[in-house]
Amino acid sequence: MVAVGATRSSAVRLPFDLSYGTYLYAWPAAQVTVALGAASGWRPSSWALFAVTLAPTLLLAAALWFGVERPMLRLRGSQVLRTGPHAPPPG
């Protein structure tokens, strides 16, 4: 993941960004994996833990992107976000 982020260029532009969701969900996914593994007697190595938690982490990150982040970014600049008691005055 670090290598992908470090080599980001205009030629490699994805229509979504899973970085924030990955940041949020990687640690909890790893902790659940370790807890479930401990209950069954499995003690994963660092690489095994990475391999097992990668898919759930990316699935949760994608759900966050497509369910929350992208819809909120589409509202950027719209009137929906400019109404309410703390909104700036029109004009």
C-alpha positions as CSV (number, residue, x, y, z in Angstrom):
1,M,0.0,0.0,0.0
2,V,2.8,2.4,0.8
3,A,4.5,1.7,-2.6
4,V,1.2,2.4,-4.4
5,G,0.7,5.7,-2.6
6,A,4.4,6.8,-3.1
7,T,4.2,6.2,-6.9
8,R,0.9,7.9,-7.5
9,S,1.0,9.8,-10.8
10,S,-1.5,11.4,-13.1
11,A,-1.2,8.2,-15.3
12,V,-2.5,6.0,-12.5
13,R,-5.7,7.7,-11.3
14,L,-8.4,5.6,-9.7
15,P,-12.0,6.8,-9.5
16,F,-12.0,6.0,-5.8
17,D,-9.7,6.4,-2.8
18,L,-9.7,3.7,-0.1
19,S,-6.9,5.2,1.9
20,Y,-9.0,6.7,4.7
21,G,-11.2,3.6,5.1
22,T,-8.0,1.4,5.1
23,Y,-6.6,3.6,7.8
24,L,-9.8,3.3,9.9
25,Y,-10.5,-0.4,9.5
26,A,-7.0,-2.1,9.3
27,W,-6.4,-2.1,13.0
28,P,-9.9,-3.3,14.1
29,A,-9.8,-6.0,11.4
30,A,-6.4,-7.2,12.6
31,Q,-7.6,-7.3,16.2
32,V,-10.7,-9.3,15.4
33,T,-8.5,-11.7,13.4
34,V,-6.1,-12.1,16.3
35,A,-8.9,-12.6,18.8
36,L,-10.6,-15.2,16.6
37,G,-7.3,-16.9,16.0
38,A,-6.4,-17.0,19.7
39,A,-9.8,-18.6,20.4
40,S,-8.9,-21.4,18.0
41,G,-5.2,-21.6,19.0
42,W,-3.9,-20.0,15.8
43,R,-1.1,-17.5,16.3
44,P,-0.5,-15.8,13.0
45,S,2.8,-14.3,11.9
46,S,2.8,-10.7,10.8
47,W,2.6,-11.7,7.1
48,A,-0.2,-14.2,7.7
49,L,-2.1,-11.5,9.7
50,F,-1.6,-9.1,6.8
51,A,-2.8,-11.6,4.3
52,V,-5.9,-12.6,6.3
53,T,-7.0,-9.1,7.1
54,L,-6.3,-7.4,3.8
55,A,-9.6,-8.5,2.1
56,P,-12.0,-7.6,5.0
57,T,-10.1,-4.3,5.4
58,L,-10.5,-3.4,1.7
59,L,-14.1,-4.4,1.7
60,L,-14.9,-2.2,4.7
61,A,-12.9,0.6,3.1
62,A,-14.8,0.3,-0.1
63,A,-18.1,0.3,1.8
64,L,-17.1,3.5,3.5
65,W,-16.0,5.1,0.2
66,F,-19.1,4.2,-1.8
67,G,-21.6,4.6,1.1
68,V,-20.3,7.7,2.8
69,E,-17.3,9.5,1.4
70,R,-18.4,9.7,-2.3
71,P,-21.9,10.8,-1.5
72,M,-20.6,13.5,0.8
73,L,-18.1,14.7,-1.8
74,R,-20.9,15.0,-4.3
75,L,-22.7,17.4,-2.0
76,R,-19.7,19.7,-1.8
77,G,-20.7,23.1,-3.0
78,S,-24.4,22.3,-3.0
79,Q,-27.2,24.2,-1.1
80,V,-27.8,21.1,1.1
81,L,-24.6,21.8,3.1
82,R,-25.3,25.6,3.2
83,T,-28.5,25.6,5.1
84,G,-29.1,25.6,8.9
85,P,-28.4,27.9,11.8
86,H,-24.6,28.0,11.3
87,A,-24.6,28.5,7.6
88,P,-22.9,31.5,6.1
89,P,-25.3,34.3,4.9
90,P,-26.3,34.0,1.3
91,G,-24.5,36.0,-1.3
